[in-house]
Amino acid sequence: MLAAILLIAKFGRGFVANISVLLGIILGGVVAAGLGKMTFDKVANAQWFDVVLPFHFGVPIFDPLLIATMVLVMIVTFIESTGMFLALADLTGRKLTPKSLTAGLRTDGLAR
């Protein structure tokens, strides 16, 4: 299906090229369902409403190495975002204040 995504992205125009990943997922789902590799039995038997209990999937694991890795990734993201905000301020002619930078980084962090 990766080939289909790449072909759609390469030869598609406009909106179709922008949603090439979504189209590849849909195409892959249709092919998998056609080959019998994907069924919807669990969806058909699922309750309309159900309560998810805390720790249904197990107790959270806090691995210091994974936490440090995520902190490093977020620092790199914040550096990249700061550069983007500086460039946008320069392009628009607006002054980038510490308050607006903080708000932008906070919003960017929530989006990730």
C-alpha positions as CSV (number, residue, x, y, z in Angstrom):
1,M,0.0,0.0,0.0
2,L,3.0,2.3,0.4
3,A,3.4,2.2,-3.4
4,A,-0.2,3.3,-3.8
5,I,0.4,6.2,-1.3
6,L,3.5,7.3,-3.2
7,L,1.8,7.1,-6.6
8,I,-1.1,9.1,-5.4
9,A,1.2,11.7,-3.8
10,K,3.4,11.8,-7.0
11,F,0.7,11.9,-9.7
12,G,-2.3,13.3,-7.8
13,R,-3.1,17.0,-8.1
14,G,-4.3,19.4,-5.4
15,F,-6.5,18.0,-2.7
16,V,-6.1,14.4,-3.8
17,A,-2.3,14.7,-3.4
18,N,-2.8,16.2,0.1
19,I,-4.9,13.3,1.3
20,S,-2.8,10.6,-0.3
21,V,-2.1,8.9,3.1
22,L,-5.8,8.8,3.9
23,L,-6.6,7.4,0.4
24,G,-3.8,4.8,0.9
25,I,-5.3,3.7,4.2
26,I,-8.8,3.4,2.7
27,L,-7.4,1.5,-0.3
28,G,-5.4,-0.8,1.9
29,G,-8.5,-1.5,4.1
30,V,-10.6,-2.3,1.0
31,V,-7.9,-4.7,-0.4
32,A,-7.5,-6.3,3.1
33,A,-11.2,-6.8,3.5
34,G,-11.5,-8.2,0.0
35,L,-8.7,-10.7,0.7
36,G,-10.4,-11.7,4.0
37,K,-7.6,-10.3,6.1
38,M,-9.8,-7.8,7.9
39,T,-13.2,-8.5,9.4
40,F,-15.7,-6.3,11.2
41,D,-17.0,-9.0,13.6
42,K,-15.8,-7.2,16.8
43,V,-17.4,-4.0,15.6
44,A,-20.7,-5.7,14.8
45,N,-20.7,-7.4,18.3
46,A,-19.7,-4.3,20.2
47,Q,-22.0,-2.5,22.6
48,W,-23.4,0.9,21.6
49,F,-22.3,2.3,24.9
50,D,-19.7,1.0,27.3
51,V,-17.8,2.3,30.3
52,V,-14.0,2.0,30.1
53,L,-12.6,1.2,33.5
54,P,-9.3,2.7,34.7
55,F,-6.3,0.5,34.2
56,H,-8.3,-1.7,31.8
57,F,-5.1,-2.2,29.7
58,G,-2.8,-2.4,32.7
59,V,-0.9,-0.2,35.0
60,P,1.1,2.6,33.4
61,I,4.9,2.1,33.2
62,F,7.2,5.1,33.7
63,D,10.5,4.2,32.2
64,P,13.2,6.9,32.9
65,L,14.9,6.3,29.5
66,L,11.6,6.7,27.6
67,I,10.9,9.9,29.6
68,A,14.3,11.3,28.9
69,T,13.9,10.5,25.2
70,M,10.5,12.3,25.0
71,V,11.9,15.3,26.8
72,L,14.8,15.5,24.3
73,V,12.3,15.2,21.4
74,M,10.2,18.0,22.9
75,I,13.2,20.3,23.4
76,V,14.1,19.8,19.7
77,T,10.5,20.5,18.8
78,F,10.5,23.7,20.9
79,I,13.7,24.9,19.2
80,E,12.2,24.3,15.8
81,S,8.9,26.0,16.7
82,T,10.8,29.0,18.1
83,G,12.6,29.4,14.8
84,M,9.2,29.1,13.0
85,F,7.7,31.8,15.2
86,L,10.7,34.1,14.7
87,A,10.4,33.7,10.9
88,L,6.6,34.3,11.0
89,A,7.1,37.5,13.1
90,D,9.7,38.7,10.6
91,L,7.5,37.9,7.6
92,T,4.4,39.6,9.1
93,G,6.3,42.5,10.6
94,R,5.0,41.9,14.1
95,K,7.2,41.9,17.2
96,L,7.5,38.5,18.9
97,T,7.0,39.1,22.6
98,P,8.0,36.6,25.2
99,K,4.3,36.3,26.1
100,S,3.3,35.4,22.5
101,L,6.2,33.0,22.1
102,T,5.2,31.3,25.3
103,A,1.6,31.0,24.1
104,G,2.7,29.7,20.8
105,L,5.0,27.0,22.3
106,R,2.3,26.0,24.8
107,T,-0.2,25.6,21.9
108,D,2.3,23.7,19.8
109,G,3.1,21.4,22.8
110,L,-0.6,20.6,23.3
111,A,-1.0,19.8,19.6
112,R,1.7,17.2,19.7
